[in-house]
Amino acid sequence: QVQLVESGGGLVQPGGSLRLSCAASGSIFSINAMHWYRQAPGKERELVATITSGGSTDYQDSVKGRFTISRDNAKNTVYLQMNSLKPEDTAVYYCYMVNVINQAYWGQGTQVTVSS
């Protein structure tokens, strides 16, 4: 049974920082791409950042220069460093992983609230 466990969400003031983590456990095989998505109230889930097995990264335009995705392959873990947070970054953040045989897994989500 594969599980993705997220941590690091919370309440932060505008301009603040948070670091999200997502660790995969179980027989997940070798992970290919790792992603972070988010879903704000009343909105569709959207892709925030991607990191490939080779370390290439891609970001949604609204977070470029503020968010950084990284991974630790030995720990099957993906991170999202979020700086200069804005109220519009408020959402539930989900990690999503795809392994080399195209099995896909979602995390349970972690709430990020940016408010003064």
N, C-alpha and C positions, 0 to 999 in steps of 0.2 A: 504494500500500500504506500503510494507516494503522497507526501504532504509538503506543502509550502507554508512556512510559518513566517509571518511578517511581524516586524516590531519597529518602534521608533516614532510612531505618530504622536500627535498631541496638539495642545493649544500653544500658539506662539504669536507674538505681536508682529505687526507689519515691519518688514526689514530684518526680521530674525531668521534663524536657520534651524533646520532639522535634518537628521540623517535617518533614512529608512533602510531597513535590512530585510532580506527575504532569504531564508535558508530552506533548501530542499532536503528531505530525508526519505529513505526508502530506496527501492531498486529503480532509480530513475534513469539508469544508463548514462551515457555521456550527453551532456546538455549542449545544444547548439545555440540558439539565440535566447537571450533573456530580455524581458521587456518590463517597463512600468506603465500602467494605465491609471487613469483616474476618472471618477464619476462624481460630478457635482449634483446637488438636488435638482430634479426636474430636467436633467440633461443626459445625453447619451454618454456611454463610456468612451473615452478617447485615449489614444496612444500618446504617451508623454516622452518616452525615451527607449532606445534599443541599444543593446550591445551584442555583437556577434561573437562567435567562438574565437575569432581572430583578434578581437578587441576593438573592432571598428564601432563607432558610436553614431547615433543620429538622434536629433531632438525635435520636438514640436517647436515651431518658431517662437511661441510665447514664453518658453523657458530657456531658450538659448542664452548662454552667458551667465545664467543663474543656477541651473541644475547640472549636476555631473553624475553620470551613471558609471559604475565600475563593477567588477566581478572578481571573485576568488574561486577559481575552478577547483582547487583542492578541497574547499569547503562547500561547494555547490551553492554558493551564496552570491546574491546580487545586491548592490547598494544604490541608493539615490541620495546624494548630497544636495540639499535644497537651500540656497542662500537668497538673500534679498526677497524674502517671501512677501507676497501680496494677498490681499483679501480674496482676489479671484483665483488663487491657488487652493482655496478651501474645497475639499473633496475627500471622498474615500479613495485611497490609493491601493492598487492591486498589482502584484507581480504576476508574471506569466512566463512560463518556460516551455520550450519545445526541445525534445531530445532528438538524437540522430535518426531515430526510427519514426519521427513525426508524431510522437505522443505529446499531448499538450496538457499543461497543468496550470491552474489558477490558485493564487493565495486567497485567504479569507477576507482580505482588505484591512486597512488601517486608516483611521480617521485623522485627517490633518485639518486643523481649523486655524485660520489666520485672522486675528481680530484684536483690536485694542480694548 
